[in-house]
Amino acid sequence: MSEPVDRLPQTRLSYESPAFDDPGTEPLALFRQWYDEAAEHLREPNAMTVSTLDEWGPSARIVLLKGVDEAGFVFFTDYDSAKGSQLRADPRVALSFPWHDMERQVRVRGLAEVVDPSESDAYFAQRPRGSQIAATVSQQSRPVADRARMQTEYDAAAAELEGRAVPRPEHWGGFRVRAFEIEFWQGRRNRFHDRWVFRRSDGSHEPAALSQASAWTPARLYP
C-alpha cells in the first residue's frame, strides 16, 4: 500500500536492478528491447508523457505511442488540440516513458512533424469504430457545457454514419518525433543509478539533418 501524502518525505523504494554498463551503439534497438521487456510486465508500456511548449511554458500529458522506427516515434491526435496546435507552432518536443515497475525510464528529445496523410489514413482505418466517431465529433481541448452535450453529438454522428465507413477527419492525424537525444535510465541501489544518453554524432538539431540517417554517440551520465 502506498504512503499517504503527508508521508511523502519518507516515501522511498530501494532500486535493485543489475548493472547497465553496455548500452550498445544503436538507441532505437535498445529502446525496442526495453519496450518488449516492459510489454511483458506493464499494462500500457506505450503510455508516454508528451511535453510541448507554448507562450506560457511547458505543457505535458499522457499519450500512447503507436509506432517507432529509424525515422522516429509516432503518435496520433487532434491537430487542433492544445498539443497539436503547440507542436505546429513549435516542433520542439520531449517524450518520457515511465516504466517504474521495471526500474527504468526512457527520455526522448526531438522535433515533431506531421506524418504523411496516407499514414494517418492507414492508422485511422484500423481504429475501433467508436474511436473513429469520437475523433470526428470531439473538439479536443475546447470547453463543453456538459457530458450530455458530448453524448448527443456522438449519437448524432453515429446515426449519420451508420452503414458506412467513417472517414478520417482532416483535423486528426499523426506526428512523428525525430529524435536528436535519447536517454536510458535504470535504477540502482543507493540512488546511484545508471544513465546513458545518446546524441546525434553531428550535433545537429535541424529538421533536414534529423530526417537523414546519422550515427549516435553514447555517454554515461552521473545520476
Secondary structure, DSSP 8 states (H G I E B T S, - for coil): ----GGGGGG--------------S-HHHHHHHHHHHHHTT-S-TTEEEEEEEETTEEEEEEEE--EEETTEEEEEEETTSHHHHHHHH--EEEEEEEEGGGTEEEEEEEEEEE--HHHHHHHHHTS-HHHHHHHHH--TTS--S-HHHHHHHHHHHHHHTTTS-----TTEEEEEEEEEEEEEEE--GGG--EEEEEEETT----HHHHTS---EEEEEE--
